[in-house]
Amino acid sequence: MDLNEQQLTGRPKANVKDILKSLLIMSYHCFSYRRAMSDIEKLKEDGLITSKPAMTTLNKYVHDAQFQSLIKTLIEYLSLSFVDVEDCVIWIVHGFLI
């Protein structure tokens, strides 16, 4: 997935990094968008994201096959750090088939 692709026309795209962080917060807590709104707003206040993605934007990306593949790859990559110290790592990610 090309995160730096140029957009020439139309409304500016949402920041993919902000979307990813927001979806991970929602997944970690198993929250709906409405329940995670305060956590997402806190991310913005703390400067961890630049803008608060809309619910429709998050819904669009969570159902995108390329984005699901990206999240799966990130989870697989992050789990490598546990290989030397754990026998089993269970990742529960709400909304994703992994």
trRosetta pair geometry for C-beta under 8 A, 3 or more apart (Angstrom, degrees):
i j d omega theta_ij theta_ji phi_ij phi_ji
1 16 8.0 174 137 -158 125 154
1 66 4.6 126 -85 161 111 116
1 67 6.8 82 -97 -79 161 51
1 69 7.4 152 -32 75 113 105
1 70 5.2 -43 18 -66 139 126
2 5 4.3 83 112 -49 118 101
3 16 5.1 -127 -139 59 97 150
3 17 7.6 68 -167 -47 136 83
7 10 6.7 -85 175 60 115 97
7 12 6.8 138 82 -131 147 52
7 13 5.6 167 -45 -13 154 108
13 16 7.7 2 139 -45 118 84
14 18 6.7 -108 164 69 94 116
14 19 5.8 90 119 -53 122 115
14 51 7.2 -129 -148 84 83 125
14 53 5.3 69 -170 -116 145 99
14 54 7.7 -129 -87 20 142 83
14 57 4.9 75 -22 -164 161 146
15 18 4.0 69 84 7 108 112
15 19 6.8 177 92 -12 56 83
15 49 7.3 160 84 -165 133 87
15 50 5.6 84 -10 49 165 114
15 51 6.1 130 13 37 118 102
15 53 7.8 -126 53 -70 75 100
16 19 5.4 -52 -148 36 36 114
16 20 6.2 39 153 -22 68 104
16 61 7.9 160 -133 -125 75 144
17 20 5.7 -51 -146 35 32 113
17 21 6.4 30 156 -16 64 105
17 49 7.4 -176 113 -122 85 81
18 21 5.9 -55 -146 39 30 108
18 22 6.2 30 155 -19 64 110
18 49 4.1 99 -125 -156 91 111
18 50 5.9 -95 -69 39 131 74
18 51 5.8 17 -154 59 172 69
18 52 7.7 -137 174 -101 127 18
18 53 5.7 154 122 -40 106 103
19 22 5.8 -59 -148 39 28 111
19 23 6.2 25 157 -16 65 109
19 53 5.1 85 -95 -70 72 160
19 57 6.5 -112 -106 138 115 107
19 58 6.3 180 -148 -100 88 67
19 61 5.1 64 170 28 139 171
19 67 8.0 -59 123 -142 129 137
20 23 5.9 -58 -145 39 27 108
20 24 6.3 27 156 -19 64 108
20 70 7.6 -83 -105 120 122 125
20 71 7.3 -177 -138 -87 94 91
20 74 7.9 112 -165 -28 128 168
21 24 5.8 -56 -147 36 30 111
21 25 6.5 32 154 -20 64 103
21 43 6.2 155 134 -165 126 152
21 48 6.4 -173 180 139 157 105
21 49 5.5 -159 72 -74 140 114
22 25 5.8 -53 -152 33 31 111
22 26 6.4 29 152 -16 64 106
22 36 7.4 117 -173 135 80 131
22 40 5.1 36 -127 -118 100 115
22 43 7.1 -149 -85 49 72 159
22 49 6.8 45 -51 -88 93 163
22 52 7.6 113 -96 -152 137 58
22 53 5.3 -140 23 33 164 118
22 58 6.0 -99 111 -100 126 124
23 26 5.6 -54 -147 39 34 112
23 27 6.0 32 155 -18 67 109
23 58 6.0 168 -76 -152 90 101
23 61 6.9 -112 -56 99 142 118
23 62 6.0 171 -127 -83 128 97
23 71 7.3 -81 112 -95 134 138
23 95 7.8 -110 -166 78 101 142
24 27 5.6 -54 -141 40 31 110
24 28 6.0 37 158 -26 65 106
24 71 7.9 -176 -78 -133 89 110
25 28 5.8 -51 -142 32 27 113
25 29 6.6 1 165 6 61 110
25 31 7.7 -29 131 43 77 122
25 36 5.8 133 116 -161 103 123
25 39 5.2 -177 167 129 134 129
25 40 6.4 168 76 -75 149 73
25 43 6.8 -116 -49 -49 155 137
26 29 6.7 -76 -151 51 23 92
26 30 7.9 57 160 -116 57 7
26 31 5.1 -110 -143 68 64 86
26 32 7.5 -1 -154 -171 111 8
26 33 6.8 -17 -112 -86 138 51
26 36 4.5 -63 -96 -56 81 169
26 40 8.0 7 -54 -59 93 111
26 58 7.4 92 -7 -177 157 144
26 94 7.1 -108 130 74 79 120
26 95 7.7 12 115 7 112 143
27 30 7.1 20 -167 -76 32 46
27 93 4.9 3 -179 -156 133 70
27 94 4.7 -172 -137 43 66 83
27 95 6.2 -107 -99 35 98 106
27 96 7.0 2 -122 2 140 112
29 35 7.6 -145 118 119 125 113
29 36 6.5 152 64 -96 130 100
29 39 7.0 168 1 -31 154 168
30 92 7.8 -24 -66 131 112 115
30 94 4.6 136 -115 -53 70 147
31 35 3.9 -135 -161 93 104 112
31 36 4.0 136 104 -55 132 94
31 39 7.3 125 47 19 163 138
32 35 5.0 88 50 13 75 101
32 36 6.8 -158 88 -1 34 94
33 36 5.9 -71 -142 47 27 102
33 37 6.6 56 155 -58 64 84
33 55 4.3 95 155 -118 167 101
33 58 6.2 153 -98 65 119 145
33 59 7.8 -53 -47 -51 140 92
34 37 5.9 -21 -155 -19 31 115
34 55 7.9 12 -53 -97 67 136
36 39 5.0 -58 -164 45 67 115
36 40 5.6 68 137 -25 88 103
37 40 5.7 -59 -146 39 30 110
37 41 6.2 31 155 -20 66 106
38 41 5.6 -50 -145 37 32 113
38 42 6.4 38 151 -23 63 104
39 42 5.5 -51 -150 33 33 115
39 43 6.7 41 148 -23 63 98
40 43 5.5 -43 -154 27 37 116
40 44 6.9 36 148 -16 63 101
40 49 7.5 -30 -167 40 74 151
40 52 5.4 101 139 -138 110 97
40 53 7.5 -96 -166 40 140 76
41 44 5.6 -54 -155 35 37 112
41 45 6.4 38 148 -20 68 105
41 52 6.2 2 -89 -96 60 140
42 45 5.5 -50 -143 37 35 113
42 46 6.2 27 158 -12 66 110
43 46 6.0 -64 -147 44 26 105
43 48 4.4 -83 -165 68 80 114
43 49 4.7 40 133 9 112 109
43 52 8.0 131 69 -98 101 80
44 47 7.7 44 179 -70 31 23
44 48 7.5 -85 -67 53 23 72
44 49 5.3 -53 -83 73 65 94
44 50 7.6 15 -130 138 83 7
44 51 7.0 30 -116 -140 120 13
44 52 5.2 -54 -49 -58 145 91
49 52 7.1 100 105 -82 130 48
53 57 4.5 -120 -176 86 101 129
53 58 5.3 117 116 -53 126 90
54 57 4.5 98 58 2 81 104
54 58 7.2 -152 93 -3 44 84
55 58 5.9 -56 -150 38 33 109
55 59 6.2 35 152 -21 66 108
56 59 5.5 -52 -144 37 33 115
56 60 6.3 40 153 -25 64 102
57 60 5.7 -51 -151 30 31 114
57 61 6.6 19 156 -10 64 107
58 61 6.0 -61 -148 42 31 104
58 62 6.0 31 157 -23 68 109
59 62 6.0 -53 -139 34 27 110
59 63 6.7 10 163 -4 60 111
60 63 6.6 -81 -163 44 24 98
60 64 6.6 34 147 -41 65 107
61 64 5.2 -43 -146 12 41 121
61 67 4.8 175 -176 -135 81 175
62 67 7.1 -93 -92 105 19 133
62 68 7.7 69 -174 -74 42 89
62 95 5.5 -33 -173 157 127 135
62 96 7.7 -113 -161 -69 86 84
63 68 8.0 -11 -160 -44 15 116
64 67 4.0 67 79 13 108 112
64 68 6.7 -179 88 -13 54 83
65 68 5.7 -54 -146 36 32 112
65 69 6.4 34 153 -20 64 105
66 69 5.6 -54 -152 35 32 114
66 70 6.5 37 149 -23 65 103
67 70 5.4 -47 -149 32 36 116
67 71 6.5 34 153 -16 65 102
68 71 5.8 -53 -148 37 33 109
68 72 6.3 36 151 -20 64 106
68 96 5.9 168 -142 -135 93 97
68 97 7.5 21 -173 43 132 77
69 72 5.6 -53 -146 37 31 114
69 73 6.3 33 154 -20 64 106
70 73 5.8 -56 -150 36 29 111
70 74 6.4 30 152 -19 64 105
71 74 5.6 -52 -147 36 34 113
71 75 6.4 33 155 -18 66 105
71 93 7.3 152 151 -178 124 154
71 96 5.9 -106 103 -117 138 156
72 75 5.9 -55 -148 37 30 109
72 76 6.3 29 153 -17 64 107
72 96 7.1 -171 -67 172 83 128
72 98 5.4 176 -117 -117 91 92
73 76 5.7 -55 -146 38 30 111
73 77 6.2 31 154 -20 65 108
74 77 5.7 -56 -146 37 29 111
74 78 6.2 26 157 -16 66 108
75 78 5.8 -55 -143 39 29 108
75 79 6.3 32 156 -24 63 107
75 91 5.5 104 -170 -175 126 169
75 93 6.7 -76 -88 -49 152 146
75 98 6.2 -27 79 -139 155 150
76 79 5.8 -56 -148 32 28 112
76 80 7.4 46 150 -36 58 91
77 80 6.0 -39 -168 4 37 116
78 81 6.4 -40 -178 13 49 110
79 82 5.6 -52 -168 32 59 112
79 83 7.5 85 139 -49 71 82
79 89 5.2 174 -146 88 106 152
79 91 6.8 -86 -76 -44 123 128
80 83 5.6 -20 -162 -16 48 119
82 85 6.0 -87 -158 58 54 90
82 86 4.4 -18 172 29 101 124
82 89 4.8 89 98 -67 156 139
83 86 7.4 -59 -95 52 11 78
86 89 5.5 84 108 -59 145 89
91 98 6.4 -42 89 93 119 151
93 96 4.4 -24 116 49 119 115
93 98 5.7 64 39 -7 127 134
